[in-house]
Amino acid sequence: MLGTFLLVLAAAGAGVTASATGIPISRTAAVTAPGLTVMAVILFMGKVGGAHLNPVVSLAFALRSEFPWRKVPGYVLAQVAGGLIACLFLLAAVGRPGTLSATIPATGLGDFRAMLVEAVLTLGLVSVILGTASSAQNVGGLSAVAVGAYIALAGLWSSPLSGASMNPVRSFAPDLVRGDLTHTWVYVAGPVAGALLAVLFAVLLRGRGGDPNARRAAEGDAPAPGR
């Protein structure tokens, strides 16, 4: 919940701040902020619970038999709660500027093509996460750099098209708080489809899953308090 709160705060906060203050924030800064936030969150809490900030990441690890299915509902609820709290905080702090930085398909692009963009972006994101967590790569803390860099780079070219969400919670939370779920399905269907494709590619590249290093990365391997 804490990790997703920080991610949505950074991802939605740039647009909210610009709308509330009238001070423009560059697209480069707006897409780099969530990437750097994800990198920091993975580094400071990856050993505690795996730092899942995105429901499709939990889904992908579970499909790879590297995360228990019984934990997925609780993780998703925590992620949704974190995203909603972030949007409610922004609402309380700065009022209701614009669209609460909701992700919306570009004019003329349409929902279906925006969904395809989100699917491809998420395919890349989940592939980076699954790959850097596996024994095949074994990059340790550098996985945080890889994931954060991918988020920023994906946003640099694609944010004008779909908002470069790659995360159902990042899109659902502002949509729910502002009371407009018109385009929410785009940012659920696209990332879920992309995550499923990433799992398929992971099977082709590294086998069916169950990698012990990936299990430790997905669940976190910090010692329990008192040990």
N, C-alpha and C positions, 0 to 999 in steps of 0.2 A: 504494500500500500504506500509506504513512504517513497519507494523508488519511482512508482508510477506518478505519484503526486508531484515529485520534482520534475519528471519528464514533461508532464502536461503543463506544469507551471511555466517551464521554459519554452515549450513549443507554442502554446497559446499566448503566453505573456508578451512576446515581441509585438504581435499584431494589436493586442489590447493596449499596450503602452503607447504605441504610435497613434492609435485612434483616440486615446484619452488625452494625450498631451499635445497632439499636433506636430510632434517631432518625428520626422520620418526615420525608420529603421531599415537599413538596406536589406535586400533579399539575402545577400551573403551572410549577414549577421543573423538573420531570422532562421536560416537553415543550419547554421553552424551551432547555434545555441543548444538545440536538442541533441545534436551529435556529441558535443562536449559534455552535456549533462549525463547522457547515457554512459559515456566513458568513465566519468567520475563515479557514477552510481555503481557500476560493475566493480570498480576498483575498491570502493569502500564497503560494499555489502555483498559482493559476489560469493564470499565464503559463507554467508548466512542466507540460505534459501535459494541460492543460484541467481539472484537479481533478475527475476522474470518481470519485465515491465510491460509485457505485451501478451495477450491471450494466445495468439497464434504461435508464440515461442513455446509456451507450455504445451500446447497441442502437438507441436512438431516433436518435442522431446519425448512426449508420451507415445506417439506413434513409432518412435525409434526404440521403444522399450528402454529409455534412458531416464524416465521420470514416471513415478507411479500415477496411474489414472485416478486413484482415489484422492490425490491431492489437487487435481486439476480444477474442480469446482471451487474449492477454497481460494486457490490462487487467482482465478478469474474474478471472483467476488472482491477480493482485495484490490486487484488492479482497477476494477470499475469504481470502487470506493475512493481510491487514490485520485483517479481522474476527476471524479465529481467534486471532491473536496478542493482540488486545485482550481476548478472553474468557479466554484462558489466563493473561494477566497478572492479570486480576481474580481468577481462581481461585487463583493463587499468592499474591496479596497479601492476600486476605481469606477464603480457604477456599472452601467451597461453600454460600453462603447462598441458600436458596430455590431458585428456578429459573434463576438467572443472568440474571434480568430478561428471560426469553424472552417473545416476543409470543404471546399465546394468546387465541383468541376468547372473548368474554364468555359466561358461563354463560347458556344459553338462546338465544344468538344462532345458534350452529351454524357449521360450517366454511364452508358455501356462502355464507351471508349475510356472514360476515366477509370472504370473498374479494371479494364485490361492493363492500364498503366500501373495501377496499384498492385495488381497481381504480379506483374513483372518486377516491380520494385521490391515487393515482399519476397519473391523468389530469391532475389539477390541477398536481401538482408538475412533471411533464415538460413540460406546456404552458408553465409559467412559465420553465423552463430554456431550452426551445427558443425561446420568444418573446423573452426578454431577450437572448439571444445573437445574434439576427438583426439585419440592417441595418434592418428595419422599426422596431425600437425604439431600438437603438443607445444603451443606457443605461450602457455601460461598467461601472465598478466598482459601480454601483447594482444590478447584477444579483445580486451577492452578498447585498445587503440583501433583495431581493425573494425570493430562494430561501430564505434563512434565516427570513424572516418567514412565508412560506407553511408551512414545516415546523412552526413553532411554532403558528401559527393552526390548522392541520389537527389537530395533536395536542390542542389545547385542547378541541375538541368531539368528537373521535372516538377518543381513546386508550382510554376505557373500553369501547369496542365491540370493537376489533381490536388495539389497541396502537399504531396509527398508524405501522406500520413503513415502508411505501412503498419498501422496499429488501430484496430477497431475502437479501443478505449479512447485514444487521442481524438477521434472524430465523434464518437458517441457522446462523450461527456459534455462538450460545448453544445452539441445539438440538443441534448435533453434539457440542459439548463436554460437555453434560449427558446425552447419549445418549438423547434422545427426539425423534424426527422425525415424531411423529404429525400435527402440524399444519403442518409445514413447507411442504407443497404449497400451502396457502392463501396463503402469503407469497411464493411463486414465481409461481403462476398469476395472482393478483390484480394485482401490479405489472406483470407482462409484458403482461397484457390492457390495463391502464391506459395503459402506454407506447405500445402499438399504436394505441389510440384517440387519444392525443395527437398521434401522427404523422399520423393521418388528419385531425384538425382543423387541424394545421399546413398540410397540403396545401390544405385548403379556404380557409384564411385567407391564406396567403402563397405558395402554389404548391408545386412539387414538391421544392424544396430546392436544395442546392448553393450556398447563400449564402456569399460569401467571408468576411464578418464572423463568421458562425457557424462556418465552418471554423477560423478563427483561434482562436475561443473554445474549440472542442472539442479542438483539438490543442495549444493553447498557442502563443504566438508569441515566447517569450523567446529572445534570441540564445544560440547555443551557447557553452560556456565558451571563453574566449580571444578571442572576437570583440568 
